[in-house]
Amino acid sequence: MGGEEGATAFGAWLGRQLRRRDTTQEQLAAELGLTRAAVSAWIAGRAEPREAVKRAIAEALGTDEWSVHSRNAEVSSGAPVSWYHRPAHADGGREFGNAAAFAFDADLSVLAREATQNSLDERLDTGRPVRVRHTLHELSGEHLRAFLVALGWDDLEPHYDAAAGRGQKVGRVLAEGLRQLRESGSLLLLRVDDYNATGLVGAEYGDSKFAAVVRDQLNSNKSGNQAGGSYGLGKATLWGTSRIGLVLINSTLSEAHEGRTERRVIGRVELPWHTLGDKAFAGPAWLGETDTDPSRDGIARSWWADRETTEALHLERESPEPGTSFLVVGAHDAAGDTETLQDMHNKLVTALGENFWAAMTSGRHTAPLLEASVTTLRNGNVLVPEQRVDPHELQPARARALQAYLNGETVEQLTGAHQVAVARVPLRVPPLTSEGRRSGGGAEHHAIVLVTPADDQDKDPNKLVCMRGNRMSVMERRVRDLPLGTNAFQAVLLAGLATGDASPEAQSAEAFLRAAEPPEHNDWNKTEDLAATYARGARTRITEFRKEMDAAVRRLVARREEKREGGPAVLRELLRLDTPGAGVPRRVEGHPTIRHVNGRVDGAGAWHVSVEIKLPSREDPWLLEPVAKFDVRSGGRPRVGWAELAAGENCVIEDGLLRCAAGVRSASFSGVTDVLDHPVAAAMARLVVDLQRARAKSA
């Protein structure tokens, strides 16, 4: 029989093309001058036409001879592209919006997080990063009119007006979106493109990636076990960020569907139940080609668009590399903290940096998992040039920590300002429910904790950020019970596959932590999935894991020395406050902490130190006494006097005491020790500055 190896059987292919073109066997037979029985035999697989007849079939179907011979592509159906509005349910049930869209706020930061995570989860070539581009594009005037024509707005608008007239929440949001469109004469598009991703592959209906995104609800259908999502809710942020609940999609497939890979296009709008004339509609609608399959009669399916169509819909992709473009029509930031396009641009950059700095960090021999950028346009003209998100610019200390780990340049104890210390933390994964409590169930995985000094520009130090899988930030938390005087730091926890370990134990930890994440993917805690999947005690294991990670950070930050050329080590944990004695009520206010310390020994043998401190806010002034001591090799720490003591910012020196005004959050001072008071030479000891609570002297 003819045709290429692996091609669809001729009869099955021909029958599908006839259905796509809404052509009967009798009509094809008449056009070919043959009997219906001949065509029926081809479709049934009992016979196959000669090559000369295949050429005639190609002409009748409006395609080329090779397409009929290879049968690796669908012919043009000739069916119109239009909006299909789902009829109301026969049982009278009404849905006033998609519940999945309410799982997240319509916030640009949330969209950037969820959409980019989906792209990261679908990375195709694991040796290269997935590239994600966010483009804001404001349309007005003729540009807007041309887009609305391509969109089929005349068909959509009556449905919008009907749905917006409902009194429910979704209806009010739609009404506001329509008002702004009509009064401002402008529309904001937000496009998210990914490259080196699988694309929306698979069948139009049923169990496929395409159907999971375009047709299903609460269906994740992710590629691997390290994927960020497991609820199928993240995609709803795309529709939730649209004021009018409308998203267009153009996908380039990594696996051919119907013999093609480029420009698989479809649109979907989320409306509430509404009536138009004497007809009731369930709400959702799809833009596509009319499906001619008898079982799907009238339903809109994806179509293989031409370049002219994708350009008119602002969906044309920059290359044939696999991936998907999502166009959010009528995008807005419901958080209300952006007023201009520049604000929105900046917010997207910041959100990408905060959530994916780790995925964008590379090692000496390790490529990043992700590259991300943001561009802003107005009517096709560049308003804000493409800005590549740089993790070392937005998260310098954390990116430094991860890069050191990837390069194998970590240390066991911090002794320098740019070092990265590492520790291992046990995570004891309980047995699966199916395993019960039999011996050998469960696993023990060792997560990685990294600690490095905070950078000067870090606004919120002393945090531990936790991640797994593809290294999206899942949880950021304060470390409990830090030692007094702890210098500012940043800490990172890598768990599961984020460690770079692919052992069975790491796989078990990955699955366990994924089950412990809520739909927002912002915590590890007890979830229904966790309780259903694992034996009793799963929540206890999470609690133990939190305690272990905190303890590891405390060990790494408890003592840090910084080497100075020409002198001994300078102890940077300089702050030790007085503690309450017996019978003295325990303080409930915060304590001052050291931010930065510099020290050197001059030619005369005197220590010169400068100290920056961070002060908790309180209504009363702080009165502190800087005390210099030598940490000698044996015996106690003898106190040495100050030859000089000078105030820096936000404080004054009064009779050897440091006074900081009420409400001040930071201060600095400097001092020079009295060489005549040194018990030993400076080179033989470390200097310790003990900042003690002092009492105001009476007049």
Secondary structure, DSSP 8 states (H G I E B T S, - for coil): --S-TT---HHHHHHHHHHHTT--HHHHHHHHT--HHHHHHHHHTS----HHHHHHHHHHHTS-HHHHHH--S-------EEEEEEE--TT-----S-GGGGGS-S-HHHHHHHHHHHHHHTBS-TTS-EEEEEEEEEEEHHHHHHHHHHHTHHHHHHHHHHHHTS-SHHHHHHHHHHHHHHHH-EEEEEEEEEESB--S-S-SSSSSHHHHHHT-SS----SSTT-S-SSS-TTHHHHHTEEEEEEEEEEE-SS-BTTB-S-EEEEEE---SEEETTEEEEEEEEEEEE--SGGGTT-EE-EE--HHHHHHTT---SSSSSEEEEEEEEE--TT----SHHHHHHHHHHHHHHHHTTTT---SS---SEEEEEEEEETTEEEEEEEE--HHHHSHHHHHHHHHHHHT--BSS--STT--EEEEEEEEE--BTTTTT-TT-SEEEEEEEEEEE--TT-SS-SEEEEEETTTEEEEEEE-SS--TT---EEEEEE-GGGGT--SHHHHHHHHHHHHT--TT-------HHHHHHB-TTHHHHHHHHHHHHHHHHHHHHS--EE--TTS--EES---------TT-----S---EEEEEEEEE-TTS-EEEEEEEE----SS-EEEEEEEEEE-SSS---EE-EEEEEE-SS-EEETTEEEE-TT--EEEEEEEE-GGG-SS-GGGSEEEEEEEE------
